[in-house]
């Protein structure tokens, strides 16, 4: 048993030795190095290298800051490159061989005081631990200011840095000098091992430091830049050390009354500067504060009077750090004249006199030392009075005789004194009543151009003031009347022709006869219309056989150099109208600044309608006016009316004067030419191609046999129908030849039957009746069948055409008596409007005219009957009124 036990122990011992051997072969030692060694700055790149005795397959790098791996590296097959299974983006890795692994990494602030090691991934064996000392520069230092410091008192000022490594040192500065006053330091360390430094400066305020800047600088490495704090300006409070100083302007402290004196109180030093106040004549007075940061200044302005004589003015300085106020006083001496103004009395009293009155003025002035000297001045002229004087009052008397030169003038008594800054005076105004006189001097005539400004002034001397009246002599009208004035003006801001004439001015103040003056104004103006209501309107409307008269009244000056009439029409006819040529008469009536012009003609015909242009010229300009003369009557009967019935029907005519309005044409026809009712409208509303232009119409319907045609021209004023013309329309000969045989048979049969019937009827009628047929016609009126008619006018439309068939029943006194007929001429028959060609059908019903019922007493803007009221804008020719 002991053997076995020993053998067992030997086996176990061998096994342990073997396992130890194997372990030593598989787990070699690990070594970590960092470059550069020693302290590193924040974010400085360092190389961390881990060396293994054999290939670790995967190397892991750890930080004690969080005991976690920050990079895992695996060597590739070549052993020169790394495969990072986990690494920060900021890392740079290399693997020179399969036992060396490197990581280049910027050192973060949090690694300060922490260590780094490496090991195999699944092994507990670690490398050596390398600790980091991270250097962080000081970036800020803050000065904590305090309130105002009183001189001699101590305060604590604090400067504190942010956390850094190594700890920073703090230096205090006043202006650009280092403060040698002792300071105390305290430091505290945060969890990352960084240090914050606090420095406290014990400062005692002195007046000389007031306004100096205090600050501190911090530094934690010599090679790094210092950091400065905010700057604090010392505000040291201290009182002034001297007394106020008073200066006077003007200097001397002795003044005449009325002098403006300026007292200035100054006290330098102190922070803040002292507050200054004034007291004069034992009264508090307010000065003007002009203090600055280094000196207290107060300015007091006084106007000297007798109350300041032998009085004191005191300036007092107050400061919060003074134990008692500081003050300075000055004493004033004042010389003064009399305190009142002179007094003037008059005899007789009232100061209002008629010319020739003797007046005495007396001036007195009490007080003053010495007494004042009195003098007189009237009408701005020095006058000498009689002087009297008592111990306290000087007196001066001035007698004189009143005339008009004293009116509204002053007499002044002036008191002079050696201490007066300016004389004292008293004045009285004298009023003298006298008759008015016009003092203005006018030219006999004045001449201005049109639209120029003209002003004429009338000045009057007199008292009381005058009532001035301006009269325009031409119509004896008062144009201006000013009451109780010395001057009156006639102002024409823009002269025109109507201002031409004589002007007279009257002045009256009740103290004598009226004064007057006269002048004449000549206004140069170009021609223009005068008195529009009395002139002929620009549009003139005429009926037949009226006379023409155009009256124009023109204002102008100087007179016209040329006056002409021109006539023009639409047909481009243009001519100059001459007196007594072509029936025209031109009359002129000239006045001083007026010209009346009349153009007349006894009878107006169609050639006189158009535009009449008047042009008047003088040296200033020209005037032109156009008068439009138009007609308003029914159109004239068309000319050269013909009808052709060969092969086809063609009606032709030439248009005549349209009566002053657009005219339209209508073609009518009749198949028997006997009665007016038989005329039917063939074509209506044919437009006018122009005066004297040929027109024609070819009917679209087939017509044959005897035909009568008329042409009617119409406008809004009425219509005119031509005489009828005859035309026999025959069918085409070829058509007749083709039916000749057939028609001859039918015609023969029908003719025989008709003949028998007619004979029987004639025999019957002859035995019982005597038939008389009459066609009566009346010549048509050239003014038209249809005219404008008014109930209040005696004018008629002229004889109307009337056709009728009269049947008279005859007694059978003589059975054998033959029927007697009165032949009816087929010539000169008239048509009647209202029926068209298509309306014509044989029937027994009689056709008659429909009575014209147009508007009665109708007033048109361009036409008027002489017996009705005329529109306001239309000329009414009165030459033939009532004819």
C-alpha positions in Angstrom: 0.0 0.0 0.0 2.7 2.4 0.7 4.3 1.5 -2.6 1.1 2.2 -4.4 0.7 5.3 -2.5 4.1 6.5 -3.4 3.6 5.5 -7.0 0.4 7.4 -7.2 2.1 10.5 -5.8 4.9 10.1 -8.3 2.4 9.9 -11.2 0.6 13.0 -10.0 3.9 14.8 -9.6 5.0 13.9 -13.1 1.7 15.0 -14.4 2.0 18.4 -12.7 5.5 18.9 -14.0 4.3 18.0 -17.5 1.3 20.4 -17.3 3.5 23.1 -16.0 5.8 22.6 -18.9 3.0 22.7 -21.4 1.6 25.8 -19.8 4.9 27.6 -20.0 5.1 26.7 -23.6 1.6 28.0 -24.5 1.5 31.2 -22.3 4.5 33.4 -22.7 5.0 36.8 -20.9 3.2 40.1 -22.2 4.8 43.6 -22.1 3.0 47.0 -22.8 4.9 50.2 -23.8 3.6 53.8 -24.5 5.4 56.4 -26.6 6.1 59.1 -25.8 6.6 58.2 -22.2 5.7 60.6 -19.4 3.0 63.4 -19.3 1.0 64.0 -22.5 -1.2 66.9 -23.5 -4.9 66.5 -24.1 -5.7 65.0 -27.5 -2.0 64.3 -28.2 -1.5 61.1 -30.2 0.4 58.3 -28.3 1.5 54.9 -29.6 0.4 52.0 -27.4 2.3 48.7 -28.2 1.7 45.3 -26.8 4.4 42.5 -27.3 3.6 38.8 -26.8 6.1 35.9 -26.7 4.0 34.0 -29.2 1.0 34.7 -31.4 -2.0 35.6 -29.2 -4.4 35.1 -32.1 -6.2 38.3 -30.9 -4.9 41.1 -28.7 -7.2 43.2 -26.5 -6.4 46.7 -25.1 -8.1 47.9 -21.9 -8.5 51.2 -20.0 -9.0 51.4 -16.3 -11.2 54.4 -16.8 -14.1 52.0 -17.5 -12.4 48.5 -17.4 -13.5 47.9 -20.9 -11.6 47.1 -24.0 -11.2 50.0 -26.5 -9.5 48.0 -29.3 -9.3 44.3 -30.4 -6.7 43.4 -33.0 -6.0 40.2 -35.0 -2.9 39.7 -37.2 -3.5 38.6 -40.8 -1.7 35.6 -42.4 1.3 37.6 -43.4 1.7 39.0 -39.9 2.2 42.6 -41.1 -1.3 43.9 -41.0 -4.0 44.1 -38.4 -7.6 43.1 -38.5 -9.5 45.2 -36.1 -12.5 43.3 -34.9 -13.4 46.3 -32.7 -11.7 49.7 -32.6 -12.7 53.4 -32.4 -12.7 55.4 -35.6 -10.1 57.7 -34.2 -7.6 54.8 -33.8 -4.7 54.0 -36.2 -3.5 50.3 -35.9 -0.4 48.4 -37.1 0.8 44.8 -36.6 4.5 44.5 -37.5 4.4 40.7 -36.8 2.1 38.2 -35.2 3.4 39.0 -31.7 3.5 42.8 -31.9 0.3 45.0 -31.9 0.2 48.8 -32.0 -2.6 51.3 -31.5 -2.1 55.1 -32.2 -4.8 57.0 -30.2 -5.4 60.7 -29.2 -5.4 60.8 -25.4 -8.7 62.0 -24.0 -9.0 64.2 -20.9 -10.7 61.4 -19.0 -7.6 59.2 -19.1 -5.8 61.5 -16.7 -4.7 59.3 -13.7 -6.0 56.2 -15.5 -4.0 53.2 -16.7 -3.8 51.1 -19.9 -3.0 47.3 -20.3 -3.3 44.5 -22.9 -3.9 40.7 -22.8 -5.0 37.8 -24.9 -8.7 37.8 -25.5 -9.6 34.7 -23.5 -6.8 34.8 -21.0 -6.5 36.4 -17.6 -2.9 37.2 -18.0 -2.3 40.9 -18.2 0.6 43.1 -19.3 2.1 45.7 -17.2 -0.1 48.7 -16.4 0.9 52.1 -17.8 -0.7 55.2 -16.1 -1.4 58.5 -18.0 -0.7 62.1 -16.8 -2.9 64.2 -19.2 -1.8 67.9 -19.3 -4.8 70.3 -19.7 -4.2 74.1 -20.1 -6.1 76.7 -18.1 -8.7 78.4 -20.4 -10.5 80.9 -18.3 -10.1 83.0 -15.1 -13.0 85.0 -13.7 -12.8 88.2 -11.6 -15.7 88.7 -9.2 -16.1 92.5 -8.7 -17.6 94.3 -5.7 -19.6 97.4 -5.2 -18.2 101.0 -4.6 -15.3 101.2 -2.2 -15.0 104.0 0.3 -11.5 105.4 0.7 -9.6 103.7 3.6 -11.9 100.6 3.7 -10.8 97.1 2.8 -12.5 94.7 0.4 -11.8 91.2 -1.0 -11.6 90.6 -4.7 -11.6 87.0 -6.1 -10.1 85.4 -9.2 -10.9 81.8 -10.0 -9.6 79.5 -12.9 -11.3 76.6 -14.5 -10.1 73.0 -13.9 -6.7 72.2 -15.5 -3.6 70.1 -15.0 -1.2 71.1 -13.6 -2.6 73.6 -11.2 -2.5 77.3 -12.5 -0.9 80.2 -10.8 -2.7 83.7 -10.6 -1.1 87.1 -10.8 -3.0 90.4 -10.0 -2.6 93.6 -12.0 -3.7 97.3 -11.4 -3.5 99.1 -14.7 -0.3 97.5 -16.1 1.4 97.0 -12.8 1.5 93.9 -10.7 -0.2 94.3 -7.4 2.2 93.4 -4.6 -0.6 93.2 -2.0 -0.6 89.7 -0.4 -3.1 87.2 -1.7 -4.4 83.8 -0.5 -4.7 80.7 -2.7 -7.0 77.7 -2.5 -7.1 74.7 -4.8 -9.7 71.9 -5.3 -9.4 68.7 -7.4 -12.3 67.2 -9.4 -12.9 63.4 -10.0 -10.6 63.4 -13.1 -7.7 64.8 -11.1 -7.8 68.3 -12.5 -7.2 71.3 -10.2 -9.1 74.7 -9.9 -7.2 77.6 -8.3 -8.9 80.5 -6.4 -7.0 83.7 -5.4 -8.4 86.3 -3.0 -6.9 89.9 -3.0 -7.4 92.0 0.1 -7.6 95.6 -1.2 -7.8 98.9 0.7 -9.3 101.8 -1.3 -7.2 105.0 -1.8 -8.4 108.0 -3.8 -5.6 107.8 -6.3 -6.8 104.4 -7.5 -10.2 105.7 -8.5 -10.8 104.9 -12.1 -7.9 102.4 -12.3 -8.6 98.9 -13.9 -8.0 95.8 -11.8 -7.6 92.3 -13.4 -5.7 89.0 -13.0 -3.8 86.6 -15.3 -3.6 82.8 -14.9 -1.0 80.3 -16.3 -0.3 76.5 -15.6 2.7 75.9 -17.9 5.4 78.3 -18.9 5.1 77.4 -22.6 1.4 78.0 -22.7 -0.2 81.4 -23.1 -1.5 83.4 -20.1 -5.3 83.7 -19.7 -6.7 87.1 -18.6 -9.8 87.8 -16.6 -12.4 90.5 -17.1 -11.3 94.0 -16.0 -12.9 95.8 -13.1 -12.7 99.6 -12.8 -12.2 100.7 -9.3 -14.8 103.2 -8.0 -13.3 104.8 -4.9 -15.5 107.1 -2.9 -13.9 110.0 -1.1 -14.9 113.6 -0.1 -13.3 116.8 -1.4 -10.4 118.1 0.6 -10.8 121.9 0.1 -13.5 124.6 0.4 -15.7 126.0 -2.5 -14.3 129.0 -4.5 -16.7 131.7 -5.9 -15.9 133.9 -8.9 -18.0 136.7 -10.3 -18.5 137.9 -13.9 -18.3 140.8 -14.3 -15.7 140.9 -11.5 -15.6 143.4 -8.7 -18.9 142.5 -6.9 -20.0 146.2 -7.4 -22.7 146.7 -10.1 -25.3 149.0 -11.5 -28.9 147.9 -11.3 -29.9 145.8 -14.3 -26.5 144.3 -14.7 -26.6 140.5 -15.2 -24.1 139.0 -12.8 -22.9 135.4 -13.0 -21.6 133.8 -9.9 -19.6 130.5 -10.4 -19.0 128.2 -7.5 -16.3 125.4 -7.9 -15.0 122.6 -5.7 -12.5 120.1 -7.2 -12.0 116.6 -6.0 -14.2 114.0 -4.4 -15.9 110.9 -5.8 -18.6 111.5 -6.4 -18.1 115.3 -6.6 -19.9 117.4 -4.1 -23.4 118.8 -4.5 -23.5 122.6 -4.5 -26.4 124.9 -3.5 -27.0 128.7 -3.4 -28.5 131.1 -0.9 -28.8 134.9 -1.6 -30.6 137.5 0.4 -31.4 134.6 2.8 -33.4 133.0 0.0 -32.6 129.6 -1.6 -31.8 130.1 -5.3 -31.3 127.5 -8.0 -28.1 127.5 -10.0 -27.2 125.7 -13.2 -25.2 122.5 -12.4 -22.2 122.2 -14.7 -20.3 119.5 -12.7 -18.1 116.9 -14.3 -16.4 113.7 -12.8 -13.6 115.7 -11.3 -15.1 119.0 -10.2 -18.4 120.3 -8.8 -19.5 123.5 -10.6 -22.7 125.5 -10.1 -23.5 128.8 -12.0 -26.0 131.3 -10.7 -27.2 134.2 -12.9 -28.6 137.3 -11.2 -30.0 140.5 -12.5 -28.9 143.2 -10.1 -31.5 145.5 -8.6 -31.5 147.6 -5.4 -32.6 144.6 -3.3 -29.1 143.0 -3.7 -27.2 146.0 -2.2 -25.1 144.9 0.8 -26.5 141.3 0.6 -24.5 138.0 0.6 -24.6 135.1 -1.7 -23.3 131.8 -0.2 -22.3 128.5 -2.0 -22.5 125.4 0.2 -20.9 122.0 -0.7 -22.4 118.7 0.6 -20.9 115.2 0.4 -21.9 111.9 1.9 -18.4 111.4 3.4 -18.1 114.9 4.8 -18.7 115.2 8.5 -20.1 118.7 7.9 -20.9 120.9 4.8 -18.2 123.3 3.4 -19.3 126.8 2.3 -18.0 130.1 0.8 -19.8 133.6 0.7 -19.5 136.9 -1.2 -21.0 140.3 -0.5 -22.6 142.5 -3.3 -22.7 146.3 -3.7 -25.4 147.7 -6.1 -25.8 151.3 -7.5 -29.3 152.1 -8.9 -31.1 154.9 -10.6 -34.8 155.8 -10.2 -37.0 152.7 -10.1 -39.9 154.1 -12.1 -40.4 155.5 -15.6 -41.2 159.1 -16.5 -44.9 160.3 -16.4 -46.3 162.6 -19.2 -49.4 164.7 -18.8 -50.9 167.0 -21.5 -52.9 170.2 -21.6 -55.5 170.3 -23.1 -55.9 166.6 -22.1 -57.0 163.8 -24.5 -54.1 163.8 -27.0 -56.6 164.2 -29.9 -56.6 167.7 -31.5 -57.5 169.6 -34.6 -54.8 171.4 -36.5 -53.8 174.8 -34.9 -54.3 173.7 -31.3 -51.6 174.8 -28.7 -50.6 171.8 -26.6 -48.3 171.6 -23.5 -46.7 168.3 -22.5 -45.2 167.9 -18.9 -42.7 165.1 -18.0 -41.8 164.1 -14.3 -39.7 161.3 -12.7 -39.3 160.6 -9.0 -36.5 158.8 -7.2 -32.9 157.9 -8.1 -29.5 158.9 -6.9 -28.5 161.1 -8.5 -31.7 162.5 -10.1 -32.3 161.7 -13.7 -31.8 164.2 -16.6 -35.0 164.7 -18.8 -35.1 165.4 -22.6 -37.8 165.6 -25.4 -38.1 164.1 -28.9 -41.2 164.6 -31.1 -41.7 163.3 -34.7 -38.2 161.8 -34.2 -36.8 165.4 -33.8 -35.0 166.6 -30.6 -37.0 169.4 -29.0 -36.1 171.6 -26.0 -38.4 171.9 -23.0 -38.4 174.1 -19.9 -36.8 172.3 -16.9 -37.8 172.6 -13.3 -36.3 170.5 -10.5 -37.1 169.7 -6.8 -35.0 167.7 -4.4 -36.5 164.4 -5.3 -38.2 165.0 -8.8 -37.0 166.5 -12.1 -39.7 168.2 -14.3 -39.6 169.3 -18.0 -42.4 171.2 -19.9 -42.8 171.3 -23.8 -45.3 173.6 -25.5 -46.0 173.5 -29.4 -48.7 174.1 -32.1 -50.4 171.1 -33.6 -50.5 170.5 -37.4 -51.0 167.5 -39.6 -47.4 166.4 -39.3 -48.0 165.4 -35.7 -50.8 162.9 -36.6 -49.9 159.4 -35.4 -46.5 160.8 -34.2 -45.0 160.2 -30.8 -43.5 162.6 -28.3 -41.1 160.9 -26.0 -39.6 162.0 -22.6 -36.3 160.2 -21.9 -34.7 160.0 -18.5 -30.9 159.5 -18.4 -28.9 158.4 -15.3 -25.3 157.6 -14.8 -26.3 154.2 -13.4 -28.9 153.4 -16.1 -27.9 150.5 -18.4 -30.3 152.1 -20.8 -32.4 155.3 -20.6 -36.0 155.1 -19.4 -38.6 156.9 -21.4 -42.3 157.5 -21.7 -44.1 158.3 -25.0 -47.5 159.6 -25.9 -49.1 159.3 -29.4 -50.9 162.3 -30.9 -53.9 162.2 -33.1 -54.6 165.1 -35.5 -57.7 165.3 -37.7 -57.4 166.7 -41.3 -58.9 166.2 -44.8 -57.6 163.4 -46.9 -55.3 163.8 -50.0 -54.4 161.1 -52.6 -50.7 160.9 -52.5 -50.3 158.3 -55.3 -49.0 159.4 -58.7 -50.5 157.4 -61.6 -49.8 157.3 -65.3 -52.5 158.4 -67.7 -52.6 154.9 -69.2 -51.2 151.5 -68.4 -50.7 148.7 -70.9 -50.4 145.0 -70.0 -50.5 141.7 -71.9 -53.2 139.2 -71.5 -52.7 136.9 -68.4 -50.1 139.3 -66.9 -50.6 140.5 -63.4 -51.6 144.1 -62.9 -51.6 146.0 -59.6 -52.5 149.6 -59.0 -52.1 151.1 -55.5 -54.0 154.2 -54.2 -52.4 155.7 -51.1 -54.3 158.4 -49.1 -53.1 160.8 -46.4 -55.8 162.0 -44.0 -57.3 161.5 -40.6 -59.6 159.8 -39.9 -58.9 157.1 -42.4 -60.7 157.2 -45.7 -63.4 155.1 -47.5 -61.7 154.3 -50.9 -64.0 153.4 -53.8 -62.8 152.0 -57.1 -65.1 152.5 -60.1 -65.0 150.8 -63.5 -66.1 153.7 -65.7 -67.2 151.7 -68.7 -70.2 150.3 -66.9 -70.1 152.6 -63.9 -69.7 149.7 -61.5 -68.0 149.7 -58.1 -65.4 147.0 -58.2 -63.7 147.6 -54.8 -64.7 149.5 -51.7 -62.4 149.6 -48.7 -63.5 151.2 -45.5 -61.4 153.1 -43.0 -58.1 152.6 -44.8 -55.0 154.5 -45.8 -54.2 152.4 -48.8 -56.2 150.3 -51.3 -55.1 148.1 -54.2 -56.6 147.0 -57.4 -55.0 143.6 -58.2 -55.8 141.8 -61.4 -54.0 138.5 -61.1 -54.5 137.5 -64.7 -55.6 140.3 -67.0 -58.1 139.7 -69.8 -59.9 141.7 -72.5 -62.8 142.6 -70.2 -60.5 144.5 -67.9 -59.9 147.0 -70.7 -61.2 150.5 -69.7 -61.0 153.5 -67.4 -60.7 153.2 -63.6 -61.5 156.0 -61.2 -60.8 156.1 -57.4 -62.6 158.2 -54.9 -61.4 158.9 -51.3 -63.5 160.4 -48.5 -62.9 160.8 -44.7 -65.6 163.3 -43.9 -63.2 166.2 -43.2 -63.7 167.9 -46.6 -64.2 167.3 -50.3 -63.7 163.9 -51.9 -60.3 163.3 -53.6 -60.2 161.4 -56.9 -57.8 160.1 -59.5 -58.3 158.4 -62.9 -56.3 156.1 -65.2 -56.9 153.8 -68.2 -55.9 150.2 -68.5 -55.1 148.8 -72.0 -55.1 145.0 -72.1 -53.4 143.4 -75.1 -55.2 140.2 -75.8 -55.8 137.9 -78.8 -59.3 137.7 -80.3 -62.0 135.7 -78.5 -65.8 135.5 -78.3 -67.7 138.1 -76.3 -71.2 137.7 -74.8 -71.9 134.1 -75.8 -75.6 134.4 -75.2 -76.0 136.9 -78.0 -74.0 134.9 -80.6 -74.9 132.5 -83.3 -74.4 128.8 -82.2 -71.8 126.7 -84.0 -74.5 124.5 -85.5 -77.2 126.0 -87.7 -80.1 124.0 -89.1 -82.1 125.3 -92.1 -85.2 124.4 -94.0 -85.8 125.3 -97.7 -85.4 128.9 -98.8 -84.2 130.1 -95.3 -81.7 132.9 -95.1 -78.3 132.6 -93.5 -77.0 135.1 -90.8 -74.0 134.4 -88.5 -73.3 137.1 -85.9 -70.0 137.0 -84.0 -68.9 139.4 -81.3 -65.1 139.5 -80.7 -63.0 141.0 -77.9 -59.5 142.0 -78.9 -56.8 144.6 -78.5 -55.1 146.0 -80.5 -57.6 145.9 -83.5 -57.6 143.0 -86.0 -54.9 142.9 -88.7 -56.9 140.4 -90.8 -60.4 138.9 -90.7 -61.4 136.1 -93.2 -64.3 133.7 -93.8 -63.6 130.3 -95.4 -66.2 127.8 -96.7 -65.6 124.1 -97.0 -67.7 121.0 -97.8 -67.2 117.2 -97.7 -66.4 117.2 -101.4 -63.2 119.0 -100.5 -64.5 122.3 -101.8 -62.8 125.2 -100.0 -63.0 128.8 -100.8 -62.6 132.3 -99.3 -65.8 134.2 -98.9 -65.7 137.7 -100.3 -68.3 140.5 -99.5 -70.9 140.9 -102.2 -69.8 137.7 -104.1 -72.1 134.7 -104.5 -74.8 136.5 -102.6 -72.7 136.8 -99.3 -72.6 140.0 -97.3 -69.9 140.6 -94.7 -70.3 143.5 -92.2 -67.8 144.8 -89.6 -68.4 147.1 -86.6 -65.3 148.1 -84.7 -65.1 149.5 -81.2 -62.2 150.4 -79.0 -61.6 146.7 -77.9 -64.5 145.0 -79.7 -65.3 143.9 -83.2 -68.7 142.7 -84.4 -68.8 140.6 -87.5 -71.9 139.5 -89.5 -72.0 137.0 -92.4 -75.3 136.8 -94.2 -77.0 135.4 -97.3 -80.6 135.9 -98.3 -81.4 132.4 -99.6 -79.5 129.2 -98.7 -79.4 126.5 -101.3 -77.9 123.0 -101.2 -74.5 124.3 -102.2 -74.3 126.5 -99.1 -74.3 123.7 -96.6 -71.0 123.0 -95.0 -68.5 124.5 -92.6 -68.0 128.3 -92.4 -64.7 129.1 -90.6 -64.0 132.6 -89.2 -60.4 133.6 -88.5 -59.6 136.9 -86.8 -55.9 137.9 -86.2 -54.2 140.7 -84.4 -50.6 141.2 -83.2 -51.2 139.1 -80.1 -52.7 136.0 -81.6 -55.5 134.5 -83.7 -59.1 133.2 -83.1 -60.8 130.6 -85.2 -64.4 129.4 -85.0 -66.2 126.9 -87.3 -70.0 127.2 -87.9 -71.6 124.0 -89.3 -74.6 124.8 -91.5 -76.8 121.8 -92.2 -80.1 121.1 -93.9 -83.1 119.3 -92.5 -85.7 118.6 -95.1 -86.9 115.6 -97.2 -84.5 114.5 -100.0 -84.8 116.0 -103.5 -86.4 113.9 -106.2 -84.0 111.4 -107.8 -82.7 112.4 -111.3 -82.5 110.6 -114.6 -85.1 108.0 -113.7 -85.3 105.3 -116.4 -86.7 101.8 -116.8 -85.6 99.3 -119.5 -87.8 96.2 -120.2 -85.8 94.6 -123.1 -85.1 90.9 -122.3 -85.0 91.8 -118.5 -86.3 94.7 -116.4 -83.7 97.3 -115.1 -84.6 100.5 -113.2 -81.9 103.2 -113.1 -81.6 106.6 -111.4 -79.1 109.2 -110.1 -79.3 110.3 -106.4 -80.0 113.9 -105.6 -79.4 116.0 -102.4 -80.2 113.9 -99.3 -81.8 116.8 -97.3 -79.1 116.7 -94.6 -79.6 113.1 -93.5 -78.9 109.6 -94.8 -81.4 108.8 -97.5 -82.8 105.4 -98.6 -84.5 104.5 -101.9 -87.7 102.5 -102.6 -88.8 101.1 -106.0 -92.6 100.7 -106.5 -94.6 99.4 -109.5 -98.1 99.2 -110.8 -99.7 96.9 -113.5 -102.6 99.3 -114.5 -101.1 102.8 -113.8 -104.5 104.1 -113.1 -104.9 104.3 -109.3 -102.3 105.2 -106.7 -103.4 102.3 -104.6 -102.3 100.0 -107.4 -98.6 100.8 -106.8 -96.8 98.1 -104.8 -93.4 98.1 -103.2 -91.0 96.2 -105.4 -87.8 96.9 -103.4 -87.2 99.1 -100.4 -84.3 100.2 -98.1 -81.8 100.7 -101.0 -78.8 102.5 -99.6 -77.5 105.8 -101.1 -74.1 105.6 -102.8 -73.7 109.3 -102.7 -75.0 112.5 -104.2 -74.9 112.4 -108.0 -74.0 108.7 -108.1 -75.8 106.3 -110.5 -78.1 103.6 -108.9 -79.9 100.7 -110.5 -82.1 97.8 -109.5 -83.0 94.5 -111.4 -86.1 92.7 -110.0 -85.6 89.1 -109.2 -89.2 88.2 -110.0 -90.4 87.6 -113.6 -92.8 90.4 -114.7 -94.6 91.0 -118.1 -97.1 93.3 -119.6 -97.5 97.0 -119.2 -95.7 98.3 -116.0 -95.4 101.6 -114.3 -92.5 102.4 -111.9 -91.7 105.1 -109.3 -88.6 105.9 -107.1 -89.1 107.2 -103.6 -86.2 108.9 -101.7 -86.7 109.2 -97.9 -84.9 110.3 -94.8 -86.0 111.1 -91.2 -87.5 114.4 -92.3 -89.8 113.0 -95.0 -89.8 111.5 -98.5 -90.1 112.5 -102.2 -91.5 110.3 -105.0 -90.6 110.7 -108.7 -93.1 110.8 -111.5 -94.0 107.2 -112.8 -92.5 105.9 -116.0 -94.0 103.3 -118.3 -92.4 100.1 -119.5 -93.9 97.2 -121.5 -92.4 93.9 -120.4 -92.6 91.1 -123.1 -91.8 87.5 -122.7 -88.8 86.0 -124.5 -89.5 85.4 -128.3 -88.1 82.0 -128.2 -90.5 81.0 -125.5 -93.4 82.4 -127.6 -92.4 80.4 -130.8 -92.2 77.2 -128.9 -95.8 77.6 -127.7 -97.2 79.4 -130.7 -99.4 76.6 -132.1 -100.7 75.5 -128.8 -101.5 79.1 -127.7 -103.3 79.9 -131.0 -105.7 77.0 -130.5 -106.4 77.7 -126.9 -106.5 81.5 -127.5 -109.0 81.2 -130.3 -111.3 79.1 -128.2 -111.1 81.3 -125.1 -111.3 84.4 -127.2 -114.6 83.3 -128.8 -116.2 82.5 -125.5 -115.0 85.8 -123.9 -116.3 87.7 -126.8 -119.8 86.3 -126.6 -119.9 86.9 -122.8 -118.7 90.5 -123.2 -121.3 91.3 -125.9 -124.0 89.9 -123.7 -122.9 91.9 -120.7 -122.5 95.1 -122.7 -126.0 94.8 -124.1 -127.4 94.2 -120.6 -125.6 97.1 -119.1 -126.5 99.4 -121.9 -130.1 98.9 -121.3 -130.0 99.6 -117.6 -126.9 101.8 -116.7 -124.7 104.4 -118.1 -121.1 103.7 -117.0 -118.6 106.6 -116.5 -115.0 105.8 -115.5 -112.7 108.6 -114.5 -109.0 108.5 -113.6 -108.2 111.6 -111.8 -104.7 112.4 -110.8 -103.0 115.2 -108.9 -99.4 116.2 -109.3 -97.2 115.0 -106.4 -95.6 117.5 -104.0 -91.9 117.7 -104.3 -91.6 117.9 -100.6 -92.8 114.3 -100.4 -95.9 112.4 -99.6 -94.8 112.0 -96.0 -93.5 115.0 -94.1 -93.0 115.9 -90.5 -96.1 117.6 -89.3 -96.7 119.4 -86.0 -100.1 120.2 -84.5 -99.1 123.8 -83.7 -97.9 124.7 -87.2 -99.9 125.9 -90.2 -97.5 124.4 -92.7 -98.8 121.5 -94.8 -97.1 118.7 -96.5 -98.3 120.0 -99.9 -101.0 118.6 -102.2 -101.1 114.8 -101.9 -101.7 112.6 -105.0 -105.1 111.1 -105.0 -106.5 108.6 -107.4 -110.0 107.2 -107.3 -112.5 105.4 -109.5 -116.0 106.9 -109.3 -119.1 105.1 -110.3 -122.2 107.0 -111.0 -125.6 105.3 -111.3 -127.4 106.7 -114.4 -131.1 106.7 -114.9 -132.4 104.7 -117.9 -134.0 107.7 -119.6 -132.8 106.7 -123.0 -132.4 102.9 -123.4 -130.5 103.4 -126.7 -128.0 105.8 -125.1 -124.5 104.4 -125.4 -122.1 104.0 -122.5 -119.9 107.1 -122.3 -116.3 106.8 -121.1 -113.8 109.3 -120.1 -110.4 108.1 -121.2 -107.8 107.8 -118.4 -104.3 108.7 -119.3 -101.7 106.3 -118.2 -99.0 108.9 -117.9 -97.9 110.8 -114.7 -99.6 108.4 -112.2 -98.3 108.4 -108.6 -97.4 105.5 -106.4 -98.5 105.0 -102.8 -96.3 103.4 -100.2 -97.2 100.5 -98.0 -97.5 97.5 -100.4 -94.9 95.2 -101.8 -94.8 93.3 -105.0 -95.5 90.1 -103.2 -98.6 91.6 -101.6 -100.2 92.4 -104.9 -103.1 90.0 -105.7 -106.2 90.7 -107.7 -109.1 91.3 -105.3 -112.2 93.5 -105.1 -111.3 95.1 -101.8 -110.4 98.8 -102.1 -106.9 99.8 -100.8 -106.6 103.2 -99.1 -103.9 105.4 -97.4 -103.3 104.9 -93.7 -103.3 108.3 -92.0 -99.9 109.5 -90.8 -99.9 109.8 -87.0 -96.4 110.8 -86.1 -95.4 112.5 -82.9 -96.8 116.0 -82.6 -94.7 119.1 -81.5 -91.6 116.9 -81.6 -88.5 118.9 -80.8 -85.2 117.6 -82.3 -81.8 118.8 -81.2 -80.9 119.9 -84.7 -84.2 120.9 -86.3 -86.9 123.3 -85.3 -90.0 124.8 -86.8 -90.1 128.6 -86.7 -93.4 128.4 -84.8 -92.2 126.2 -81.9 -89.7 127.0 -79.2 -86.1 126.5 -80.3 -83.7 124.2 -78.4 -81.1 126.3 -76.6 -78.2 125.0 -78.6 -79.7 125.5 -82.1 -79.8 128.6 -84.1 -83.3 129.7 -85.2 -83.4 131.6 -88.4 -85.9 134.4 -87.8 -85.8 136.0 -91.3 -89.0 134.2 -92.5 -90.7 133.6 -89.3 -94.5 133.6 -89.8 -94.3 133.3 -93.6 
